[in-house]
Structures are given as C-alpha cells and as structure tokens.
Amino acid sequence: MANKKPSPGEFIRQVRQETAKVTWPSRRELGVSTVMVFIMVFIAALFFLGVDQILSMAVQFILGLAA
C-alpha cells in the first residue's frame, strides 16, 4: 500500500482544514502563560545557581584537603 502524495494544491487545502481546527489561546491566556514561563525560568535559575554554589564549595573543600 503505497501512500500517494497529494498535489501541492490539495496539500494547501488540507493544511487550511487542519489550521481551522486549532483552538488559539486568548490574549489573557497567552499573557498568563508567558508570565508563568518567566516565573518557572527564574525558579529554575535560582535552583541551578544554588546547586552550582554547593558543588563549587564541595570541590574547593576537597581540593583544599590535598594542599
């Protein structure tokens, strides 16, 4: 069963049909989602900063024992 490729015109028609099915977010939903992304990025940055500082101190301590 070979899959037949649609013609370019048929492809565009199918794309338009599928795009019409998409539920786009409202301006408010988009704004809330954007703010949530920035908050999560900030929290992740703080977490990784803390982990980095702890690991850095641990490595410095271990290397200090050898000196």
C-alpha positions in Angstrom: 0.0 0.0 0.0 2.0 2.9 -1.3 1.0 6.3 0.2 0.1 8.7 -2.6 1.4 12.2 -2.2 -1.2 14.9 -2.5 -0.8 17.6 -5.1 0.5 21.0 -3.8 -3.0 22.5 -4.1 -4.5 19.5 -2.2 -1.8 19.8 0.5 -2.6 23.5 1.0 -6.3 22.7 1.3 -5.6 20.1 3.9 -3.3 22.5 5.9 -6.1 25.1 5.9 -8.6 22.5 7.1 -6.3 21.4 10.0 -5.5 25.0 10.9 -9.2 25.8 11.2 -9.4 23.1 13.9 -6.8 24.7 16.1 -8.1 26.4 19.2 -5.9 29.5 19.6 -5.4 30.9 23.2 -7.0 34.2 24.1 -4.8 37.3 24.8 -5.3 36.8 28.5 -4.4 33.1 28.4 -1.3 33.9 26.4 -0.2 36.6 28.9 -0.8 34.3 31.9 1.2 31.5 30.2 4.0 33.9 29.3 4.3 35.2 32.9 4.2 31.6 34.2 7.1 30.6 31.9 9.2 33.6 33.1 8.5 32.6 36.8 9.5 29.0 36.2 12.7 30.1 34.4 13.5 32.3 37.3 12.9 29.5 39.8 15.0 27.1 37.8 17.8 29.6 37.5 17.8 30.1 41.3 17.8 26.3 41.8 20.8 25.7 39.5 22.6 28.7 41.0 22.2 27.1 44.4 23.3 23.6 43.2 26.3 25.2 41.4 27.4 27.1 44.5 27.1 23.9 46.7 29.1 21.8 44.3 31.7 24.6 43.9 32.2 24.8 47.6 32.4 20.9 47.9 35.1 20.8 45.1 37.1 23.6 46.7 36.9 21.8 50.1 38.1 18.5 48.6 40.9 20.2 46.7 41.8 22.2 49.8 42.3 18.9 51.7 45.0 17.8 49.2 47.0 21.1 49.6 
